[in-house]
Amino acid sequence: MIHQYKNNGYNIVLDVNSGMVHVVDDLAYDIIALYENHSKEDIIAAMVEKYTKPEHHIKITGEETDSKDLAEITESLLIQIQEVLDHIEQLKEDGGLFTEDIYENYIKDFKSRSTVVKALCLHIAHDCNLACQYCFAGKGEYHGDRSLMSYEVGKQALDFLIANSGNRRNLEVDFFGGEPLMNFQVVKDLVKYGREQEVKYNKNFRFTLTTNGLLLDDEVMEFANKELSNIVLSIDGRKDINDRMRPSRNGKGSYDIIIPKFQKLADRRNQNNYYVRGTFTHHNLDFSEDVKHLADLGFKQISVEPVVAPPEEPYAITEEDLPYIFDQYDKLAQFMLERKKEGRDFNFFHFMIDLSGGPCVAKRLSGCGSGTEYLAVTPWGDLYPCHQFVGNEEFLMGNVYEGIKNTELQEEFKHCNVYSKEKCRKCFAKFYCSGGCAANSYNSHNTIHDAYDIGCEMQRKRVECAIMLKAAEADLETITD
């Protein structure tokens, strides 16, 4: 399978199964488009008919006028066509173009593989000091009672993780909410306990935390810089956008309070190992302006992601919004290139892509590992496939004291991959998104083996922009060298 597209002046050909990316000229682009379903004779005839038209002469002869006669132009063109055909044949032979899908046969072994738990999302607080309009967790309370995780439950969760991690040494724990800093003492105590267990069990904990920043102070920053591998700072961008969707409980905006704190923390972390993370909605489809705003504030690690919401919500993204959103991604990519040339570049999470190797096969096929390798823990110790399923009793898997009880559900998540979803099979982006989010699939289609259609459209556009940026960056490096 190949995917071809044009973006920012580049003709890009992606060989989906090998991951090889080719930047080609117009002639090669057109030949590749016909290669699989047409004979060489038909391809040559089609290219001669197209490229011997006057407007294409300069592309063949290199001259600004069509001074050569048609016979000379055709002869030159035929040589170029044959060279392209030979090159395609060589790439195909070398496994760089039109490669076969070797992963579908691998999926049988993949389904039967043994898995271990490697990451937990600890819901340290089912409470929040903001009242974000789009919060999937019901303003941090997960549609239930406000609750804070006790040290005893958190300690048992870490013990559960260690006991179920097998020989895996590196383990991840995310302190999540609600707002986890409303339970900061327990966060500190659990990190201390985890560090003690590292030596005892030969494990290495990578702790992270997501915060809205209202309670961020020097003590938290000092702790974060010492103990947290990453910290996510929630802000939607421009002041009016942020304060509209992320008000405090008393209705006031949060922007003026958190911005100086976030800037201070980002600088203290040397602009690494953090993200300012926002959400865009139907109300701010021009989200590229929010990314620019955050970049202009000095942030180097930025993520602004589309809201996922029931279609009846006024802020939900609709199918009609997609053309405008695609244009925003293109504008953002162009802006990032300009900043790169100026030496003021920054990272945008959804445009970060590894073309040299990328994630392991298992991750490319199944994604985040929700329900198997990754679990969410409620303040009272219940286990769910991920934070977005918390509160839905249908997805209750067990608890940190007794372990996984609903093994059938665990098996269903284990079998969830790009080949269990019909929509993914023919999608060029499947090995980059790994089939998308199981929770989004369930919320939109009542099954984890489907895909959130609007999200898929945006994901495909992001992948295209990300690959284009890699091509443009390679050009910049060549010019610099």
C-alpha positions in Angstrom: 0.0 0.0 0.0 1.2 3.5 -0.8 -0.2 6.9 0.0 0.6 9.9 -2.2 -0.1 13.6 -1.5 1.1 17.1 -2.1 1.9 19.5 0.7 3.8 22.8 0.9 5.4 22.2 -2.6 6.5 18.6 -1.8 5.3 15.6 -3.7 5.3 12.9 -1.1 5.0 9.1 -1.5 4.6 7.0 1.7 5.1 3.2 1.4 2.8 2.3 4.3 4.1 -1.2 5.2 7.8 -0.3 5.2 7.4 3.2 6.4 9.7 4.5 3.7 9.0 8.1 2.6 10.0 9.3 -0.9 10.0 13.0 -2.0 9.8 12.9 -5.8 9.3 15.2 -8.8 6.0 15.5 -10.8 6.9 12.8 -13.3 7.8 10.2 -10.8 4.7 11.1 -8.7 2.4 10.5 -11.7 4.1 7.3 -12.7 3.9 5.8 -9.2 0.2 6.6 -9.1 -0.3 4.4 -12.2 2.3 1.8 -11.5 0.3 -1.0 -9.8 -2.7 -1.0 -12.0 -1.4 -0.2 -15.5 1.1 -1.7 -17.9 4.4 0.0 -18.6 3.2 0.7 -22.1 0.1 2.4 -20.8 2.1 4.4 -18.3 4.6 5.6 -21.0 1.7 6.6 -23.3 -0.1 8.5 -20.5 3.1 10.4 -19.5 4.0 11.2 -23.1 0.5 12.6 -23.7 0.7 14.7 -20.5 4.2 15.9 -20.6 4.5 16.8 -24.3 1.9 19.5 -23.8 3.5 23.0 -24.1 3.1 23.8 -20.4 5.4 20.9 -19.5 8.2 21.5 -21.9 10.3 23.4 -19.4 10.1 20.5 -17.0 11.6 18.2 -19.6 14.1 20.4 -21.4 15.0 22.8 -18.7 14.4 25.7 -21.0 11.9 28.5 -20.7 10.7 28.1 -24.2 9.7 25.1 -26.3 12.5 25.7 -28.8 13.1 22.0 -29.4 10.8 20.2 -31.7 8.3 17.6 -30.4 10.4 14.6 -31.5 13.4 15.8 -29.4 11.2 16.5 -26.4 9.5 13.1 -26.7 12.9 11.4 -26.9 14.2 13.2 -23.8 10.9 12.4 -22.0 11.1 8.7 -22.8 14.6 8.5 -21.3 13.4 10.1 -18.1 10.3 7.8 -17.9 12.4 4.7 -18.3 14.8 5.9 -15.6 11.9 6.4 -13.2 10.5 3.0 -14.0 13.9 1.4 -13.4 14.2 3.2 -10.1 10.8 2.1 -9.0 11.6 -1.5 -9.9 14.8 -1.3 -7.8 13.0 0.3 -4.8 10.3 -2.5 -5.0 13.0 -5.1 -5.1 14.8 -3.5 -2.1 11.6 -3.3 0.0 11.2 0.5 -0.2 8.1 0.8 -2.4 4.9 -1.3 -2.9 6.0 -3.6 0.0 3.8 -6.4 1.3 2.1 -6.3 4.7 4.0 -8.7 6.9 2.2 -7.7 10.1 -1.2 -9.3 9.4 0.4 -12.8 9.6 2.2 -11.7 12.7 -1.1 -10.8 14.4 -1.8 -14.4 15.5 1.4 -14.5 17.5 0.7 -11.0 18.7 -2.7 -11.9 20.1 -1.3 -14.8 22.1 1.7 -12.9 23.5 2.1 -12.6 27.2 1.7 -9.1 28.5 2.7 -7.3 31.7 1.4 -4.2 33.3 3.9 -1.4 32.7 2.0 1.8 33.5 -0.7 3.1 35.8 -2.8 6.3 35.7 -3.4 7.0 39.4 -6.5 9.1 39.9 -5.0 10.8 42.9 -8.0 13.2 43.1 -11.6 13.0 41.9 -11.9 16.7 42.6 -10.9 19.8 40.8 -10.7 23.6 41.4 -11.7 24.3 37.8 -15.0 23.7 36.0 -13.8 23.1 32.4 -16.9 22.9 30.1 -15.6 20.1 28.0 -14.2 17.9 30.9 -14.9 14.2 30.0 -14.6 13.5 33.8 -17.6 15.7 34.8 -15.5 18.6 36.2 -13.0 16.2 37.7 -15.5 14.1 39.7 -16.0 11.4 37.1 -19.8 11.7 37.6 -19.5 10.5 41.1 -18.6 11.7 44.5 -15.6 13.9 45.1 -12.8 11.8 46.5 -9.0 11.9 47.2 -6.8 8.8 46.9 -5.4 7.7 50.3 -1.7 6.8 50.7 -2.7 3.2 51.5 -4.6 2.8 48.2 -1.8 4.4 46.2 0.8 2.3 47.9 -1.2 -0.9 47.1 -1.4 0.3 43.5 2.4 0.6 43.2 2.7 -2.9 44.8 0.2 -4.2 42.2 2.2 -2.6 39.4 5.5 -4.1 40.6 3.9 -7.6 41.2 2.4 -7.6 37.7 5.3 -6.1 35.7 7.2 -9.3 35.2 10.8 -8.7 34.2 10.1 -5.2 32.9 12.3 -2.7 34.8 11.0 0.6 33.6 7.6 1.4 34.9 5.4 4.6 34.5 3.0 6.2 36.9 1.0 9.3 36.0 -0.6 11.3 38.8 -4.0 12.4 37.3 -7.3 13.9 38.3 -9.3 16.0 38.6 -6.5 18.1 39.9 -3.7 16.0 41.5 -2.2 18.9 43.4 -5.3 19.0 45.6 -3.7 15.8 47.0 -0.1 16.8 46.8 1.1 15.3 50.1 0.0 11.8 48.9 1.8 12.4 45.6 5.0 13.1 47.5 4.5 10.1 49.8 3.9 7.8 46.9 7.0 9.0 45.0 9.0 8.4 48.1 7.6 4.9 48.5 8.2 4.1 44.8 11.8 5.2 45.1 12.3 2.8 48.0 10.8 -0.1 46.0 13.1 0.6 43.0 16.2 -0.7 44.9 14.3 -3.6 46.4 12.8 -4.9 43.2 15.3 -3.6 40.6 12.7 -1.3 39.1 12.8 2.2 37.7 9.8 4.5 38.1 9.0 7.3 35.7 6.6 9.6 37.5 4.5 12.2 35.6 1.8 14.6 36.6 -0.9 16.6 34.9 -2.0 19.9 36.4 -4.1 22.9 35.7 -1.5 25.0 37.5 -3.7 26.9 40.1 -1.8 25.3 43.0 1.6 25.3 41.3 4.1 27.0 43.6 7.9 26.9 44.3 7.6 23.8 46.5 5.7 21.9 43.7 8.2 23.1 41.1 11.2 22.0 43.2 9.6 18.6 43.7 8.7 18.3 40.0 12.2 19.1 38.8 13.7 16.5 41.2 11.2 13.6 40.9 9.0 14.0 37.8 10.1 12.8 34.4 7.5 14.9 32.7 4.7 17.3 33.7 1.7 18.3 31.6 0.5 21.9 32.1 -3.1 22.4 31.0 -3.9 25.6 29.1 -5.9 26.2 25.9 -4.0 29.1 24.4 -5.1 32.7 24.1 -6.6 34.3 27.2 -10.1 34.6 25.9 -10.1 31.0 24.6 -8.7 29.6 27.8 -11.0 31.5 30.1 -14.1 30.7 28.2 -13.6 26.9 28.4 -11.5 26.6 31.6 -13.1 28.8 34.3 -12.7 28.3 38.0 -15.5 27.1 40.2 -16.5 30.8 40.8 -16.6 31.5 37.1 -13.4 33.5 36.9 -10.7 32.8 34.3 -7.5 30.9 35.0 -5.1 32.4 32.4 -3.6 35.2 34.3 -2.9 33.0 37.3 -1.3 30.1 35.5 0.8 31.7 32.7 3.6 33.1 34.8 3.7 29.9 36.8 3.9 27.8 33.6 6.6 30.0 32.1 8.7 29.8 35.3 8.4 26.0 35.4 9.2 25.5 31.8 12.4 27.7 32.2 13.4 25.8 35.3 13.1 22.6 33.3 15.3 24.1 30.6 12.3 23.9 28.2 12.4 20.1 28.2 10.4 17.3 29.8 7.0 19.1 30.0 4.1 20.0 27.7 1.7 22.9 27.7 -1.4 21.0 26.7 -4.5 22.6 25.3 -7.9 21.5 23.8 -9.5 23.2 20.9 -13.2 23.1 20.2 -15.8 24.2 17.7 -15.5 27.6 19.4 -11.8 28.1 18.4 -11.3 26.2 15.2 -8.4 28.7 14.5 -6.3 26.7 17.0 -3.1 27.4 15.1 -3.3 30.9 16.6 -3.4 29.3 20.1 -0.3 27.3 19.2 1.4 30.5 17.9 0.4 32.3 21.1 2.0 29.7 23.3 5.1 29.6 21.2 5.3 33.4 21.4 5.1 33.1 25.2 8.3 31.1 25.1 7.0 27.5 25.4 9.0 24.9 23.4 6.9 21.8 24.0 3.3 22.4 22.9 0.3 20.2 22.4 -3.2 21.5 21.4 -5.6 18.6 20.7 -9.2 18.4 19.4 -12.0 18.0 21.9 -13.8 14.7 21.8 -17.5 15.3 22.8 -21.0 14.1 22.1 -22.3 15.7 18.9 -25.1 17.5 20.7 -22.6 19.6 22.7 -22.2 23.1 21.2 -18.5 22.9 21.4 -18.2 19.5 19.7 -16.2 19.3 16.4 -18.4 18.5 13.4 -17.6 17.0 10.1 -18.3 20.4 8.5 -15.4 21.8 10.6 -12.9 19.4 9.0 -11.8 21.5 5.9 -11.1 24.5 8.1 -9.2 22.3 10.6 -7.1 20.8 7.8 -6.2 24.3 6.7 -5.2 25.2 10.3 -2.8 22.2 10.4 -1.3 23.3 7.1 -0.9 26.9 8.4 0.7 25.6 11.6 3.2 23.5 9.7 4.2 26.5 7.6 4.6 28.6 10.7 6.8 25.9 12.3 9.0 25.9 9.2 9.4 29.7 9.4 10.3 29.5 13.1 12.8 26.7 12.3 14.5 28.9 9.7 14.7 31.7 12.3 16.2 29.4 14.9 13.1 29.8 17.1 11.7 26.3 16.6 9.4 24.4 19.0 7.8 21.0 19.1 4.2 20.3 18.4 3.2 17.0 19.9 1.0 15.8 17.0 3.6 16.6 14.4 6.3 14.6 16.2 7.0 11.5 14.1 9.9 9.1 13.9 10.7 8.0 10.3 13.9 6.2 11.2 12.3 3.3 13.1 9.6 4.4 15.4 7.8 2.4 18.0 8.1 -1.4 18.3 5.7 -3.6 16.3 3.5 -4.3 19.2 2.9 -0.6 19.9 2.3 0.1 16.2 -0.3 -2.5 16.1 -2.1 -1.9 19.4 -1.2 1.6 20.6 -1.2 2.6 24.2 -1.9 -0.9 25.6 -5.0 0.2 27.5 -6.7 -2.6 29.3 -3.5 -4.8 29.2 -0.3 -2.9 29.8 -1.8 0.3 30.9 -4.6 0.7 33.6 -6.3 3.5 35.5 -6.8 3.3 39.3 -9.6 5.1 41.0 -9.2 6.8 44.4 -10.6 3.7 46.1 -8.5 1.2 44.1 -10.7 0.0 41.3 -9.0 -0.8 38.0 -10.3 0.4 34.6 -8.7 0.0 31.0 -7.8 3.8 31.0 -8.8 7.1 32.6 -11.5 7.7 30.0 -13.4 4.5 31.0 -13.4 5.3 34.7 -17.0 5.4 36.1 -18.4 3.1 33.4 -19.1 0.0 35.4 -19.2 -2.1 32.2 -15.4 -1.6 32.1 -14.6 -2.3 35.7 -11.7 -4.8 35.5 -10.9 -5.5 39.2 -9.0 -3.7 41.9 -5.5 -3.2 43.2 -6.0 -5.7 46.1 -7.4 -8.6 44.2 -6.0 -7.9 40.7 -7.7 -8.3 37.4 -11.0 -10.1 37.9 -12.7 -9.4 34.5 -10.2 -11.4 32.4 -12.7 -11.6 29.4 -12.5 -7.8 29.1 -8.8 -7.9 29.4 -8.7 -10.4 26.5 -10.9 -8.2 24.4 -8.6 -5.3 24.8 -5.6 -7.5 24.1 -7.2 -8.4 20.8 -7.9 -4.8 19.9 -5.5 -3.8 17.1 -5.3 -2.3 13.6 -6.5 -5.6 12.1 -9.5 -6.0 14.3 -10.8 -2.7 13.0 -12.1 -2.8 9.4 -11.6 0.9 8.9 -7.9 0.7 9.8 -7.0 -2.0 7.3 -6.8 0.3 4.3 -5.8 3.4 6.2 -2.3 4.8 5.4 -1.9 6.2 8.9 -2.7 2.9 10.8 0.9 2.3 11.9 1.2 5.9 13.2 -2.0 6.1 15.3 -2.1 2.3 16.0 -5.9 2.2 15.5 -6.7 5.2 17.5 -8.3 5.6 21.0 -10.4 2.7 22.2 -12.5 5.0 24.4 -13.2 7.3 21.5 -14.2 4.3 19.4 -16.5 3.0 22.2 -18.1 6.4 22.8 -18.9 6.9 19.2 -19.8 3.4 18.1 -20.3 1.4 21.3 -17.4 -0.9 20.6 -13.7 -0.7 21.0 -13.1 -2.4 17.6 -14.2 0.6 15.5 -12.7 4.1 15.0 -13.8 7.6 15.9 -14.3 8.9 12.3 -13.8 12.6 12.8 -10.7 11.9 14.8 -9.4 9.6 12.1 -9.7 12.4 9.5 -7.7 14.8 11.7 -5.1 12.1 12.4 -4.5 11.5 8.8 -4.0 15.2 8.1 -1.6 15.4 11.1 0.5 12.5 9.7 0.7 14.2 6.3 1.9 17.4 7.8 4.4 15.7 10.1 6.0 13.8 7.2 6.1 17.0 5.1 7.9 18.8 8.0 10.5 16.0 8.0 11.1 16.5 4.3 11.4 20.2 4.7 13.7 19.9 7.7 15.9 17.6 5.6 16.1 20.3 2.9 17.0 22.9 5.5 19.8 20.7 6.8 21.1 20.2 3.3 21.1 23.9 2.7 22.9 24.5 6.0 25.5 21.8 5.3 
